[in-house]
Structure formats: C-alpha cells, structure tokens
Amino acid sequence: QVQLVESGGGLVQPGGSLTLSCVASGLKFSPSTMGWYRQAPGKQRELVASVSTRGPIVYSDSVKDRSTISRDTVANTVSLQLNSLKAEDTGVYYCNYKVGTSNFWGKGTLVTVSS
C-alpha cells in the first residue's frame, strides 16, 4: 500500500525559504510521477511542481523561477525547495504519486508565509 508522508512545513517570513520533503513507501517499480500540489484557503488544489521517471520536470508559472524539485528514486523521496516566499504561497502542500491510472496523496503539510 502506497503511503506518502510530508514534512518541512511551518511559518516562514516573506522572502524566506523552506524545503518540503516527502517520503514514500509501497511504491511500484513502474514509470511514475511524483510532485507537490498546494491548496490555499478557499481555493482549489493546484500543481506546484512534478517530476516524472521518464519525462520532464514541470513547474507552475507561480513558482518556476524560485523553486527546485528533486526526486531520489532509490530512497523514494521527493523534495521541493521554495525561495523568495510570498504570502500567496501560503497553503497546505500535498505530496502526490501517480502511477498508471492510480493517484495517491499524502495528508499535507501547512506552509504559512507571514511576518
């Protein structure tokens, strides 16, 4: 059974940085995509960044110039570094794993950007 556990959220001042980490277990040995989504208060969940085993890295326009996603397929981890944080980056960040037609989610970690 696939399990995703996020860590690294918290309160950060505007302009600061943080790194979110996700540890996965129960993964299948198949082409897959891991990534991060976020859900701001009152808004729909949206893609932040993703990385596929056989495809490109994708960033949302809102973070592409100030973020880096990395994946370790041996350790089954995916990390997201966010820099120059803004108030609009506030939200719950969810780790995601897609394989075939299956889609798995972590429980999320809250990021609050505020002074």
MARMAR-349230 format. One record per atom (N, C-alpha, C): residue number from 1; residue in one letter; chain; atom name; x, y, z. Coordinates in nm, 2 decimals, always signed. Layout:
BEGIN
+-----+------+-------+------+--------+--------+--------+
:  nr : rest : kette : atom :      u :      v :      w :
+-----+------+-------+------+--------+--------+--------+
: NUM :    A :     A :   CA :      X :      Y :      Z :
...
+-----+------+-------+------+--------+--------+--------+
//
This chain:
BEGIN
+-----+------+-------+------+--------+--------+--------+
:  nr : rest : kette : atom :      u :      v :      w :
+-----+------+-------+------+--------+--------+--------+
:   1 :    Q :     A :    N :  +0.08 :  -0.12 :  +0.00 :
:   1 :    Q :     A :   CA :  +0.00 :  +0.00 :  +0.00 :
:   1 :    Q :     A :    C :  +0.09 :  +0.12 :  +0.00 :
:   2 :    V :     A :    N :  +0.06 :  +0.22 :  -0.09 :
:   2 :    V :     A :   CA :  +0.14 :  +0.34 :  -0.10 :
:   2 :    V :     A :    C :  +0.11 :  +0.43 :  +0.01 :
:   3 :    Q :     A :    N :  +0.21 :  +0.48 :  +0.08 :
:   3 :    Q :     A :   CA :  +0.20 :  +0.58 :  +0.18 :
:   3 :    Q :     A :    C :  +0.29 :  +0.70 :  +0.15 :
:   4 :    L :     A :    N :  +0.25 :  +0.82 :  +0.17 :
:   4 :    L :     A :   CA :  +0.33 :  +0.94 :  +0.14 :
:   4 :    L :     A :    C :  +0.33 :  +1.02 :  +0.27 :
:   5 :    V :     A :    N :  +0.44 :  +1.06 :  +0.32 :
:   5 :    V :     A :   CA :  +0.45 :  +1.14 :  +0.44 :
:   5 :    V :     A :    C :  +0.53 :  +1.26 :  +0.42 :
:   6 :    E :     A :    N :  +0.46 :  +1.38 :  +0.43 :
:   6 :    E :     A :   CA :  +0.53 :  +1.51 :  +0.41 :
:   6 :    E :     A :    C :  +0.59 :  +1.56 :  +0.54 :
:   7 :    S :     A :    N :  +0.69 :  +1.65 :  +0.52 :
:   7 :    S :     A :   CA :  +0.74 :  +1.72 :  +0.64 :
:   7 :    S :     A :    C :  +0.81 :  +1.85 :  +0.58 :
:   8 :    G :     A :    N :  +0.83 :  +1.94 :  +0.67 :
:   8 :    G :     A :   CA :  +0.90 :  +2.06 :  +0.64 :
:   8 :    G :     A :    C :  +0.82 :  +2.19 :  +0.63 :
:   9 :    G :     A :    N :  +0.69 :  +2.18 :  +0.66 :
:   9 :    G :     A :   CA :  +0.61 :  +2.30 :  +0.66 :
:   9 :    G :     A :    C :  +0.63 :  +2.38 :  +0.78 :
:  10 :    G :     A :    N :  +0.57 :  +2.50 :  +0.79 :
:  10 :    G :     A :   CA :  +0.58 :  +2.58 :  +0.91 :
:  10 :    G :     A :    C :  +0.55 :  +2.72 :  +0.87 :
:  11 :    L :     A :    N :  +0.59 :  +2.81 :  +0.97 :
:  11 :    L :     A :   CA :  +0.57 :  +2.95 :  +0.95 :
:  11 :    L :     A :    C :  +0.70 :  +3.01 :  +0.90 :
:  12 :    V :     A :    N :  +0.69 :  +3.09 :  +0.79 :
:  12 :    V :     A :   CA :  +0.81 :  +3.15 :  +0.72 :
:  12 :    V :     A :    C :  +0.78 :  +3.29 :  +0.69 :
:  13 :    Q :     A :    N :  +0.88 :  +3.38 :  +0.71 :
:  13 :    Q :     A :   CA :  +0.86 :  +3.52 :  +0.68 :
:  13 :    Q :     A :    C :  +0.87 :  +3.54 :  +0.53 :
:  14 :    P :     A :    N :  +0.80 :  +3.64 :  +0.48 :
:  14 :    P :     A :   CA :  +0.81 :  +3.67 :  +0.34 :
:  14 :    P :     A :    C :  +0.96 :  +3.69 :  +0.29 :
:  15 :    G :     A :    N :  +0.99 :  +3.64 :  +0.18 :
:  15 :    G :     A :   CA :  +1.13 :  +3.64 :  +0.13 :
:  15 :    G :     A :    C :  +1.22 :  +3.53 :  +0.18 :
:  16 :    G :     A :    N :  +1.16 :  +3.45 :  +0.27 :
:  16 :    G :     A :   CA :  +1.24 :  +3.33 :  +0.32 :
:  16 :    G :     A :    C :  +1.23 :  +3.21 :  +0.23 :
:  17 :    S :     A :    N :  +1.29 :  +3.11 :  +0.28 :
:  17 :    S :     A :   CA :  +1.30 :  +2.98 :  +0.20 :
:  17 :    S :     A :    C :  +1.26 :  +2.86 :  +0.29 :
:  18 :    L :     A :    N :  +1.21 :  +2.76 :  +0.23 :
:  18 :    L :     A :   CA :  +1.19 :  +2.63 :  +0.30 :
:  18 :    L :     A :    C :  +1.20 :  +2.52 :  +0.20 :
:  19 :    T :     A :    N :  +1.22 :  +2.40 :  +0.26 :
:  19 :    T :     A :   CA :  +1.23 :  +2.28 :  +0.18 :
:  19 :    T :     A :    C :  +1.13 :  +2.18 :  +0.24 :
:  20 :    L :     A :    N :  +1.04 :  +2.13 :  +0.15 :
:  20 :    L :     A :   CA :  +0.95 :  +2.03 :  +0.19 :
:  20 :    L :     A :    C :  +1.00 :  +1.90 :  +0.14 :
:  21 :    S :     A :    N :  +0.98 :  +1.80 :  +0.22 :
:  21 :    S :     A :   CA :  +1.02 :  +1.66 :  +0.19 :
:  21 :    S :     A :    C :  +0.91 :  +1.56 :  +0.20 :
:  22 :    C :     A :    N :  +0.91 :  +1.46 :  +0.11 :
:  22 :    C :     A :   CA :  +0.81 :  +1.36 :  +0.11 :
:  22 :    C :     A :    C :  +0.88 :  +1.22 :  +0.10 :
:  23 :    V :     A :    N :  +0.85 :  +1.14 :  +0.20 :
:  23 :    V :     A :   CA :  +0.90 :  +1.00 :  +0.19 :
:  23 :    V :     A :    C :  +0.79 :  +0.91 :  +0.16 :
:  24 :    A :     A :    N :  +0.81 :  +0.83 :  +0.06 :
:  24 :    A :     A :   CA :  +0.71 :  +0.73 :  +0.00 :
:  24 :    A :     A :    C :  +0.75 :  +0.59 :  +0.04 :
:  25 :    S :     A :    N :  +0.65 :  +0.51 :  +0.06 :
:  25 :    S :     A :   CA :  +0.66 :  +0.37 :  +0.08 :
:  25 :    S :     A :    C :  +0.56 :  +0.29 :  +0.00 :
:  26 :    G :     A :    N :  +0.59 :  +0.17 :  -0.03 :
:  26 :    G :     A :   CA :  +0.49 :  +0.09 :  -0.11 :
:  26 :    G :     A :    C :  +0.48 :  +0.12 :  -0.25 :
:  27 :    L :     A :    N :  +0.59 :  +0.18 :  -0.31 :
:  27 :    L :     A :   CA :  +0.58 :  +0.22 :  -0.45 :
:  27 :    L :     A :    C :  +0.60 :  +0.10 :  -0.54 :
:  28 :    K :     A :    N :  +0.55 :  +0.12 :  -0.66 :
:  28 :    K :     A :   CA :  +0.56 :  +0.01 :  -0.76 :
:  28 :    K :     A :    C :  +0.68 :  +0.05 :  -0.85 :
:  29 :    F :     A :    N :  +0.74 :  -0.05 :  -0.91 :
:  29 :    F :     A :   CA :  +0.85 :  -0.03 :  -1.00 :
:  29 :    F :     A :    C :  +0.80 :  -0.01 :  -1.14 :
:  30 :    S :     A :    N :  +0.75 :  +0.11 :  -1.16 :
:  30 :    S :     A :   CA :  +0.69 :  +0.14 :  -1.29 :
:  30 :    S :     A :    C :  +0.72 :  +0.29 :  -1.31 :
:  31 :    P :     A :    N :  +0.71 :  +0.33 :  -1.44 :
:  31 :    P :     A :   CA :  +0.71 :  +0.48 :  -1.47 :
:  31 :    P :     A :    C :  +0.61 :  +0.55 :  -1.38 :
:  32 :    S :     A :    N :  +0.65 :  +0.66 :  -1.32 :
:  32 :    S :     A :   CA :  +0.56 :  +0.73 :  -1.23 :
:  32 :    S :     A :    C :  +0.60 :  +0.88 :  -1.22 :
:  33 :    T :     A :    N :  +0.51 :  +0.95 :  -1.17 :
:  33 :    T :     A :   CA :  +0.53 :  +1.09 :  -1.14 :
:  33 :    T :     A :    C :  +0.51 :  +1.12 :  -1.00 :
:  34 :    M :     A :    N :  +0.60 :  +1.20 :  -0.94 :
:  34 :    M :     A :   CA :  +0.59 :  +1.25 :  -0.80 :
:  34 :    M :     A :    C :  +0.59 :  +1.40 :  -0.81 :
:  35 :    G :     A :    N :  +0.52 :  +1.46 :  -0.72 :
:  35 :    G :     A :   CA :  +0.51 :  +1.60 :  -0.72 :
:  35 :    G :     A :    C :  +0.45 :  +1.66 :  -0.60 :
:  36 :    W :     A :    N :  +0.43 :  +1.79 :  -0.61 :
:  36 :    W :     A :   CA :  +0.37 :  +1.87 :  -0.50 :
:  36 :    W :     A :    C :  +0.26 :  +1.95 :  -0.55 :
:  37 :    Y :     A :    N :  +0.15 :  +1.95 :  -0.48 :
:  37 :    Y :     A :   CA :  +0.04 :  +2.03 :  -0.50 :
:  37 :    Y :     A :    C :  +0.01 :  +2.12 :  -0.38 :
:  38 :    R :     A :    N :  -0.06 :  +2.23 :  -0.39 :
:  38 :    R :     A :   CA :  -0.09 :  +2.31 :  -0.28 :
:  38 :    R :     A :    C :  -0.24 :  +2.35 :  -0.29 :
:  39 :    Q :     A :    N :  -0.29 :  +2.38 :  -0.17 :
:  39 :    Q :     A :   CA :  -0.43 :  +2.43 :  -0.17 :
:  39 :    Q :     A :    C :  -0.43 :  +2.54 :  -0.07 :
:  40 :    A :     A :    N :  -0.46 :  +2.66 :  -0.13 :
:  40 :    A :     A :   CA :  -0.47 :  +2.78 :  -0.05 :
:  40 :    A :     A :    C :  -0.61 :  +2.79 :  +0.01 :
:  41 :    P :     A :    N :  -0.63 :  +2.87 :  +0.12 :
:  41 :    P :     A :   CA :  -0.76 :  +2.88 :  +0.18 :
:  41 :    P :     A :    C :  -0.86 :  +2.93 :  +0.08 :
:  42 :    G :     A :    N :  -0.97 :  +2.85 :  +0.06 :
:  42 :    G :     A :   CA :  -1.08 :  +2.89 :  -0.03 :
:  42 :    G :     A :    C :  -1.05 :  +2.87 :  -0.17 :
:  43 :    K :     A :    N :  -0.94 :  +2.80 :  -0.21 :
:  43 :    K :     A :   CA :  -0.91 :  +2.77 :  -0.35 :
:  43 :    K :     A :    C :  -0.90 :  +2.63 :  -0.37 :
:  44 :    Q :     A :    N :  -0.89 :  +2.59 :  -0.50 :
:  44 :    Q :     A :   CA :  -0.88 :  +2.45 :  -0.54 :
:  44 :    Q :     A :    C :  -0.73 :  +2.41 :  -0.53 :
:  45 :    R :     A :    N :  -0.71 :  +2.28 :  -0.52 :
:  45 :    R :     A :   CA :  -0.57 :  +2.23 :  -0.51 :
:  45 :    R :     A :    C :  -0.51 :  +2.25 :  -0.65 :
:  46 :    E :     A :    N :  -0.38 :  +2.29 :  -0.65 :
:  46 :    E :     A :   CA :  -0.32 :  +2.32 :  -0.78 :
:  46 :    E :     A :    C :  -0.18 :  +2.26 :  -0.78 :
:  47 :    L :     A :    N :  -0.13 :  +2.23 :  -0.90 :
:  47 :    L :     A :   CA :  +0.01 :  +2.17 :  -0.91 :
:  47 :    L :     A :    C :  +0.11 :  +2.28 :  -0.88 :
:  48 :    V :     A :    N :  +0.21 :  +2.24 :  -0.80 :
:  48 :    V :     A :   CA :  +0.33 :  +2.33 :  -0.78 :
:  48 :    V :     A :    C :  +0.44 :  +2.29 :  -0.87 :
:  49 :    A :     A :    N :  +0.48 :  +2.16 :  -0.86 :
:  49 :    A :     A :   CA :  +0.59 :  +2.11 :  -0.94 :
:  49 :    A :     A :    C :  +0.58 :  +1.95 :  -0.94 :
:  50 :    S :     A :    N :  +0.63 :  +1.89 :  -1.05 :
:  50 :    S :     A :   CA :  +0.63 :  +1.75 :  -1.05 :
:  50 :    S :     A :    C :  +0.75 :  +1.70 :  -1.13 :
:  51 :    V :     A :    N :  +0.79 :  +1.58 :  -1.11 :
:  51 :    V :     A :   CA :  +0.90 :  +1.52 :  -1.18 :
:  51 :    V :     A :    C :  +0.86 :  +1.37 :  -1.21 :
:  52 :    S :     A :    N :  +0.88 :  +1.33 :  -1.34 :
:  52 :    S :     A :   CA :  +0.85 :  +1.20 :  -1.38 :
:  52 :    S :     A :    C :  +0.98 :  +1.12 :  -1.40 :
:  53 :    T :     A :    N :  +0.96 :  +0.99 :  -1.39 :
:  53 :    T :     A :   CA :  +1.08 :  +0.90 :  -1.41 :
:  53 :    T :     A :    C :  +1.12 :  +0.90 :  -1.56 :
:  54 :    R :     A :    N :  +1.03 :  +0.93 :  -1.65 :
:  54 :    R :     A :   CA :  +1.07 :  +0.93 :  -1.79 :
:  54 :    R :     A :    C :  +1.03 :  +1.06 :  -1.86 :
:  55 :    G :     A :    N :  +1.00 :  +1.16 :  -1.79 :
:  55 :    G :     A :   CA :  +0.96 :  +1.29 :  -1.85 :
:  55 :    G :     A :    C :  +1.02 :  +1.41 :  -1.79 :
:  56 :    P :     A :    N :  +0.98 :  +1.52 :  -1.84 :
:  56 :    P :     A :   CA :  +1.04 :  +1.65 :  -1.79 :
:  56 :    P :     A :    C :  +0.99 :  +1.69 :  -1.65 :
:  57 :    I :     A :    N :  +1.06 :  +1.78 :  -1.59 :
:  57 :    I :     A :   CA :  +1.02 :  +1.84 :  -1.47 :
:  57 :    I :     A :    C :  +0.92 :  +1.96 :  -1.51 :
:  58 :    V :     A :    N :  +0.81 :  +1.97 :  -1.43 :
:  58 :    V :     A :   CA :  +0.71 :  +2.07 :  -1.46 :
:  58 :    V :     A :    C :  +0.70 :  +2.16 :  -1.34 :
:  59 :    Y :     A :    N :  +0.70 :  +2.29 :  -1.36 :
:  59 :    Y :     A :   CA :  +0.67 :  +2.39 :  -1.25 :
:  59 :    Y :     A :    C :  +0.55 :  +2.47 :  -1.29 :
:  60 :    S :     A :    N :  +0.48 :  +2.51 :  -1.19 :
:  60 :    S :     A :   CA :  +0.37 :  +2.61 :  -1.22 :
:  60 :    S :     A :    C :  +0.44 :  +2.74 :  -1.25 :
:  61 :    D :     A :    N :  +0.37 :  +2.83 :  -1.32 :
:  61 :    D :     A :   CA :  +0.42 :  +2.96 :  -1.35 :
:  61 :    D :     A :    C :  +0.45 :  +3.04 :  -1.22 :
:  62 :    S :     A :    N :  +0.37 :  +3.02 :  -1.12 :
:  62 :    S :     A :   CA :  +0.39 :  +3.10 :  -1.00 :
:  62 :    S :     A :    C :  +0.51 :  +3.07 :  -0.92 :
:  63 :    V :     A :    N :  +0.58 :  +2.95 :  -0.95 :
:  63 :    V :     A :   CA :  +0.70 :  +2.92 :  -0.87 :
:  63 :    V :     A :    C :  +0.82 :  +2.89 :  -0.95 :
:  64 :    K :     A :    N :  +0.81 :  +2.88 :  -1.08 :
:  64 :    K :     A :   CA :  +0.91 :  +2.82 :  -1.17 :
:  64 :    K :     A :    C :  +1.04 :  +2.89 :  -1.16 :
:  65 :    D :     A :    N :  +1.05 :  +3.02 :  -1.12 :
:  65 :    D :     A :   CA :  +1.18 :  +3.09 :  -1.11 :
:  65 :    D :     A :    C :  +1.24 :  +3.09 :  -0.97 :
:  66 :    R :     A :    N :  +1.17 :  +3.03 :  -0.88 :
:  66 :    R :     A :   CA :  +1.22 :  +3.03 :  -0.74 :
:  66 :    R :     A :    C :  +1.20 :  +2.90 :  -0.67 :
:  67 :    S :     A :    N :  +1.19 :  +2.79 :  -0.74 :
:  67 :    S :     A :   CA :  +1.17 :  +2.67 :  -0.68 :
:  67 :    S :     A :    C :  +1.25 :  +2.56 :  -0.75 :
:  68 :    T :     A :    N :  +1.28 :  +2.45 :  -0.67 :
:  68 :    T :     A :   CA :  +1.35 :  +2.34 :  -0.73 :
:  68 :    T :     A :    C :  +1.29 :  +2.21 :  -0.67 :
:  69 :    I :     A :    N :  +1.25 :  +2.12 :  -0.76 :
:  69 :    I :     A :   CA :  +1.20 :  +1.99 :  -0.72 :
:  69 :    I :     A :    C :  +1.31 :  +1.89 :  -0.75 :
:  70 :    S :     A :    N :  +1.32 :  +1.79 :  -0.66 :
:  70 :    S :     A :   CA :  +1.42 :  +1.68 :  -0.68 :
:  70 :    S :     A :    C :  +1.36 :  +1.55 :  -0.63 :
:  71 :    R :     A :    N :  +1.40 :  +1.45 :  -0.70 :
:  71 :    R :     A :   CA :  +1.35 :  +1.32 :  -0.66 :
:  71 :    R :     A :    C :  +1.46 :  +1.22 :  -0.65 :
:  72 :    D :     A :    N :  +1.46 :  +1.13 :  -0.55 :
:  72 :    D :     A :   CA :  +1.55 :  +1.02 :  -0.54 :
:  72 :    D :     A :    C :  +1.47 :  +0.89 :  -0.55 :
:  73 :    T :     A :    N :  +1.49 :  +0.83 :  -0.67 :
:  73 :    T :     A :   CA :  +1.41 :  +0.71 :  -0.69 :
:  73 :    T :     A :    C :  +1.46 :  +0.59 :  -0.62 :
:  74 :    V :     A :    N :  +1.58 :  +0.59 :  -0.56 :
:  74 :    V :     A :   CA :  +1.63 :  +0.48 :  -0.47 :
:  74 :    V :     A :    C :  +1.57 :  +0.50 :  -0.33 :
:  75 :    A :     A :    N :  +1.58 :  +0.62 :  -0.28 :
:  75 :    A :     A :   CA :  +1.53 :  +0.64 :  -0.14 :
:  75 :    A :     A :    C :  +1.38 :  +0.67 :  -0.14 :
:  76 :    N :     A :    N :  +1.32 :  +0.68 :  -0.26 :
:  76 :    N :     A :   CA :  +1.17 :  +0.71 :  -0.27 :
:  76 :    N :     A :    C :  +1.14 :  +0.84 :  -0.20 :
:  77 :    T :     A :    N :  +1.21 :  +0.94 :  -0.23 :
:  77 :    T :     A :   CA :  +1.18 :  +1.07 :  -0.17 :
:  77 :    T :     A :    C :  +1.16 :  +1.17 :  -0.29 :
:  78 :    V :     A :    N :  +1.08 :  +1.28 :  -0.26 :
:  78 :    V :     A :   CA :  +1.08 :  +1.39 :  -0.34 :
:  78 :    V :     A :    C :  +1.08 :  +1.52 :  -0.25 :
:  79 :    S :     A :    N :  +1.16 :  +1.61 :  -0.29 :
:  79 :    S :     A :   CA :  +1.17 :  +1.74 :  -0.22 :
:  79 :    S :     A :    C :  +1.14 :  +1.86 :  -0.30 :
:  80 :    L :     A :    N :  +1.09 :  +1.96 :  -0.24 :
:  80 :    L :     A :   CA :  +1.06 :  +2.09 :  -0.30 :
:  80 :    L :     A :    C :  +1.12 :  +2.20 :  -0.22 :
:  81 :    Q :     A :    N :  +1.22 :  +2.27 :  -0.29 :
:  81 :    Q :     A :   CA :  +1.27 :  +2.39 :  -0.23 :
:  81 :    Q :     A :    C :  +1.21 :  +2.51 :  -0.28 :
:  82 :    L :     A :    N :  +1.15 :  +2.59 :  -0.20 :
:  82 :    L :     A :   CA :  +1.09 :  +2.72 :  -0.24 :
:  82 :    L :     A :    C :  +1.16 :  +2.84 :  -0.18 :
:  83 :    N :     A :    N :  +1.20 :  +2.93 :  -0.27 :
:  83 :    N :     A :   CA :  +1.27 :  +3.05 :  -0.23 :
:  83 :    N :     A :    C :  +1.18 :  +3.18 :  -0.25 :
:  84 :    S :     A :    N :  +1.23 :  +3.28 :  -0.19 :
:  84 :    S :     A :   CA :  +1.16 :  +3.41 :  -0.21 :
:  84 :    S :     A :    C :  +1.01 :  +3.40 :  -0.18 :
:  85 :    L :     A :    N :  +0.98 :  +3.34 :  -0.07 :
:  85 :    L :     A :   CA :  +0.84 :  +3.31 :  -0.04 :
:  85 :    L :     A :    C :  +0.75 :  +3.43 :  -0.03 :
:  86 :    K :     A :    N :  +0.63 :  +3.42 :  -0.08 :
:  86 :    K :     A :   CA :  +0.53 :  +3.53 :  -0.08 :
:  86 :    K :     A :    C :  +0.41 :  +3.48 :  +0.00 :
:  87 :    A :     A :    N :  +0.33 :  +3.58 :  +0.05 :
:  87 :    A :     A :   CA :  +0.21 :  +3.55 :  +0.12 :
:  87 :    A :     A :    C :  +0.12 :  +3.45 :  +0.04 :
:  88 :    E :     A :    N :  +0.12 :  +3.47 :  -0.09 :
:  88 :    E :     A :   CA :  +0.03 :  +3.38 :  -0.17 :
:  88 :    E :     A :    C :  +0.08 :  +3.24 :  -0.19 :
:  89 :    D :     A :    N :  +0.20 :  +3.21 :  -0.13 :
:  89 :    D :     A :   CA :  +0.24 :  +3.07 :  -0.12 :
:  89 :    D :     A :    C :  +0.18 :  +3.00 :  -0.01 :
:  90 :    T :     A :    N :  +0.11 :  +3.07 :  +0.08 :
:  90 :    T :     A :   CA :  +0.05 :  +3.00 :  +0.19 :
:  90 :    T :     A :    C :  -0.05 :  +2.90 :  +0.15 :
:  91 :    G :     A :    N :  -0.05 :  +2.79 :  +0.22 :
:  91 :    G :     A :   CA :  -0.14 :  +2.68 :  +0.19 :
:  91 :    G :     A :    C :  -0.10 :  +2.55 :  +0.24 :
:  92 :    V :     A :    N :  -0.18 :  +2.45 :  +0.22 :
:  92 :    V :     A :   CA :  -0.14 :  +2.31 :  +0.26 :
:  92 :    V :     A :    C :  -0.08 :  +2.25 :  +0.13 :
:  93 :    Y :     A :    N :  +0.04 :  +2.20 :  +0.15 :
:  93 :    Y :     A :   CA :  +0.12 :  +2.13 :  +0.04 :
:  93 :    Y :     A :    C :  +0.11 :  +1.98 :  +0.06 :
:  94 :    Y :     A :    N :  +0.07 :  +1.92 :  -0.06 :
:  94 :    Y :     A :   CA :  +0.04 :  +1.78 :  -0.06 :
:  94 :    Y :     A :    C :  +0.14 :  +1.71 :  -0.15 :
:  95 :    C :     A :    N :  +0.20 :  +1.60 :  -0.11 :
:  95 :    C :     A :   CA :  +0.28 :  +1.52 :  -0.19 :
:  95 :    C :     A :    C :  +0.19 :  +1.43 :  -0.27 :
:  96 :    N :     A :    N :  +0.23 :  +1.41 :  -0.40 :
:  96 :    N :     A :   CA :  +0.14 :  +1.33 :  -0.49 :
:  96 :    N :     A :    C :  +0.23 :  +1.22 :  -0.56 :
:  97 :    Y :     A :    N :  +0.17 :  +1.11 :  -0.58 :
:  97 :    Y :     A :   CA :  +0.24 :  +1.00 :  -0.66 :
:  97 :    Y :     A :    C :  +0.14 :  +0.94 :  -0.76 :
:  98 :    K :     A :    N :  +0.17 :  +0.95 :  -0.88 :
:  98 :    K :     A :   CA :  +0.09 :  +0.89 :  -0.99 :
:  98 :    K :     A :    C :  +0.16 :  +0.78 :  -1.06 :
:  99 :    V :     A :    N :  +0.09 :  +0.66 :  -1.07 :
:  99 :    V :     A :   CA :  +0.15 :  +0.55 :  -1.14 :
:  99 :    V :     A :    C :  +0.03 :  +0.48 :  -1.22 :
: 100 :    G :     A :    N :  +0.04 :  +0.47 :  -1.35 :
: 100 :    G :     A :   CA :  -0.07 :  +0.42 :  -1.43 :
: 100 :    G :     A :    C :  -0.19 :  +0.51 :  -1.41 :
: 101 :    T :     A :    N :  -0.30 :  +0.45 :  -1.37 :
: 101 :    T :     A :   CA :  -0.42 :  +0.53 :  -1.35 :
: 101 :    T :     A :    C :  -0.45 :  +0.55 :  -1.21 :
: 102 :    S :     A :    N :  -0.35 :  +0.52 :  -1.12 :
: 102 :    S :     A :   CA :  -0.37 :  +0.54 :  -0.98 :
: 102 :    S :     A :    C :  -0.30 :  +0.67 :  -0.93 :
: 103 :    N :     A :    N :  -0.36 :  +0.73 :  -0.83 :
: 103 :    N :     A :   CA :  -0.32 :  +0.86 :  -0.78 :
: 103 :    N :     A :    C :  -0.33 :  +0.86 :  -0.63 :
: 104 :    F :     A :    N :  -0.21 :  +0.89 :  -0.57 :
: 104 :    F :     A :   CA :  -0.20 :  +0.88 :  -0.42 :
: 104 :    F :     A :    C :  -0.16 :  +1.02 :  -0.37 :
: 105 :    W :     A :    N :  -0.21 :  +1.04 :  -0.24 :
: 105 :    W :     A :   CA :  -0.18 :  +1.17 :  -0.18 :
: 105 :    W :     A :    C :  -0.14 :  +1.15 :  -0.04 :
: 106 :    G :     A :    N :  -0.05 :  +1.24 :  +0.01 :
: 106 :    G :     A :   CA :  -0.01 :  +1.25 :  +0.15 :
: 106 :    G :     A :    C :  -0.12 :  +1.33 :  +0.22 :
: 107 :    K :     A :    N :  -0.10 :  +1.34 :  +0.35 :
: 107 :    K :     A :   CA :  -0.20 :  +1.42 :  +0.43 :
: 107 :    K :     A :    C :  -0.18 :  +1.57 :  +0.43 :
: 108 :    G :     A :    N :  -0.06 :  +1.61 :  +0.38 :
: 108 :    G :     A :   CA :  -0.04 :  +1.75 :  +0.36 :
: 108 :    G :     A :    C :  +0.04 :  +1.81 :  +0.48 :
: 109 :    T :     A :    N :  +0.11 :  +1.92 :  +0.45 :
: 109 :    T :     A :   CA :  +0.19 :  +1.99 :  +0.55 :
: 109 :    T :     A :    C :  +0.16 :  +2.14 :  +0.52 :
: 110 :    L :     A :    N :  +0.13 :  +2.21 :  +0.63 :
: 110 :    L :     A :   CA :  +0.09 :  +2.35 :  +0.62 :
: 110 :    L :     A :    C :  +0.21 :  +2.45 :  +0.61 :
: 111 :    V :     A :    N :  +0.20 :  +2.53 :  +0.51 :
: 111 :    V :     A :   CA :  +0.30 :  +2.64 :  +0.50 :
: 111 :    V :     A :    C :  +0.23 :  +2.77 :  +0.51 :
: 112 :    T :     A :    N :  +0.28 :  +2.85 :  +0.60 :
: 112 :    T :     A :   CA :  +0.23 :  +2.98 :  +0.63 :
: 112 :    T :     A :    C :  +0.33 :  +3.09 :  +0.61 :
: 113 :    V :     A :    N :  +0.31 :  +3.18 :  +0.51 :
: 113 :    V :     A :   CA :  +0.41 :  +3.28 :  +0.49 :
: 113 :    V :     A :    C :  +0.35 :  +3.41 :  +0.54 :
: 114 :    S :     A :    N :  +0.41 :  +3.46 :  +0.65 :
: 114 :    S :     A :   CA :  +0.36 :  +3.58 :  +0.72 :
: 114 :    S :     A :    C :  +0.47 :  +3.64 :  +0.80 :
: 115 :    S :     A :    N :  +0.46 :  +3.77 :  +0.82 :
: 115 :    S :     A :   CA :  +0.56 :  +3.84 :  +0.90 :
: 115 :    S :     A :    C :  +0.50 :  +3.86 :  +1.04 :
+-----+------+-------+------+--------+--------+--------+
//
